[in-house]
Amino acid sequence: MKSSNQGKSKSRSIFVCQQCGKEIPKWLGRCPDCHAWNSFVETRVTSSRITRRPHSTGNGLQELSQVERGDFARFNLGFAEVNRVLGGGLVPGSLVLVGGEPGIGKSTLLLQVSAMLAENNTVVAYISGEESVNQIKLRSERLGIGGKGIYFLSEPDLAAVVECLEGLSPGLAVIDSIQAMYLEDVVGTPGSISQVRECTWRLERWAKQNSVPVLITGHVTKEGAIAGPGTLEHIVDVVLYFEGEPFSSYRMLRSAKNRFGSTNEVGMFEMGDSGLAEVANPSQVFLSAYREGTVGSVVVPTLEGSRPLLVEIQALTTPNSFTPPRRIANGVDFNRLLLIIAVLTKRAGLKLFNQDIIVNVTGGLRVNEPAVDLGIASAIASSFHDARPISRLVALGEVGLNGELRGVSQVERRIAEAVRLGFKSCLMPELPSVIAGEIRQSFRAADINLIEASSVAEALKLGLTRDSKIQDVKGRNAERR
């Protein structure tokens, strides 16, 4: 005789980390995975016995070569920079997560995208669990958006939201934000890991069943990850990060995951009084205040995704005889800066042990790739020696621990961007003769001098020129003292 409890569900308690999603049977003060303190919350889960199904005969399987490719037209969002990051536009039925810090401009971006699609006769449903209709109206008036074709709903209950979406049948749905949504049949408060995960799953199923793209926003934690579980990023089709420095008006849209395109694209925007505006020529913007021949200033061609950008790296060195020397890095990796200072001291003979060193990337941009190593080293040496870089110079190359210069990727694209903006010299690592010959052949018609160096010490000799006027002033000051 079978037990009467076989078909009944069983309820038990587990503790779930609200930062990384780790589940444990007992409460802990600190998560062993993400090391967050007091992040475990008790959650009731119900487990029921699963009825065994007979083995499938495999009739639903299809050979991949026999599957016909579906033709679908991507949605043009109006912003060329957003279309670039998405790989050409928004795919029908896709679920896109836009993450960013509070106040960075996520809602502004999505409201402007909604207005552009509405102008093309696309019905847009804008759902907000955080703001009222009057608040959204004030923002739309500030942005100059009339709102025709945009249907707004202030409702945090996702079940009611899905019911409204079914009745409206929109061409685009916007959920702002996923942390504000909740489901009554799921245990947990809005923003908890169980609520965020289940709400995202239901939106994903609705988007696929109705072939309607859905854009959802998500706040990020102080560590820079999207608030809630990391599993949220595995559910959605596309993950975009909207980034920007606190005191800069420029914003960058970066792709961290894209099932329908490349993750090597970024979009640039400028935040103004009337909303976000696309930046068509970022290099020119970042070099708007650049002055040629400035001591401690070197231009570096860096890559953001697959887009080459020219940025100015500034360095300042000052003697410090009383306290331990300070190292300050703004826009570059601090540990990378320490590595370059050590190499300059050991391999290039610069006595930096008693120098305060400050390095800054102008424009509020953050660069992390090793290709900027030579630019940082040249800027530090320029400030230390009071030596100006040679006229219209850009520098690129990775610095090794032995002082050697190593090649970087996509050199031709970097040089082409420098040529486009009128730079005349490029300080770079030595390349194999075949590759170097091809590059020189590519830029034979361009007026640019390719200066190759095998070590950082050689590069500093070739890229910096001692200014006799500066040396004379230093000498006269020394005589007066």
Buried (B, 14 or more C-beta within 10 A) or exposed (E): EEEEEEEEEEEEEBBBBBBBBBEBEEEBEEBEEBEBEEBBBEBEEEEEEEEEEEEEEEEEEEEEEEEEEEEEEBBBBBBEBBBBBBBEBBBBBBBBBBBBBEEBBBBBBBBBBBBBBBEEEBBBBBBBBBBEEEEBBEBBEEBEBEBEBBBBBBBBBBBEBBEBBEEBEBBBBBBBBBBBBBBEEBBBEBBBBBBBBBBBEBBBEBBBEBEBBBBBBBBBBEEEBBBBBEEBBEBBBBBBBBBBBEEEEBBBBBBEBBEBBEBBBBBBBBBEEEBBBBBEEBBEBBBEEBEEEBBBBBBBBBBBBEBBBBBBBBBBBEEBEEEEBEBEBBBBBEEBBEBBBEBBBEBBEBEBEEBBBBBBBBBBBBBEBBBBBBBBBBBBBBBBBBBBBBEBBBBBBBBBEEBBBBBBEEBEEBBBBBBBBEBBBBBBBBBEEEEBEEBEEEBEEBEBBBBBBEBBBBBBEBBBBEBEEBEEEEEEEEEEE
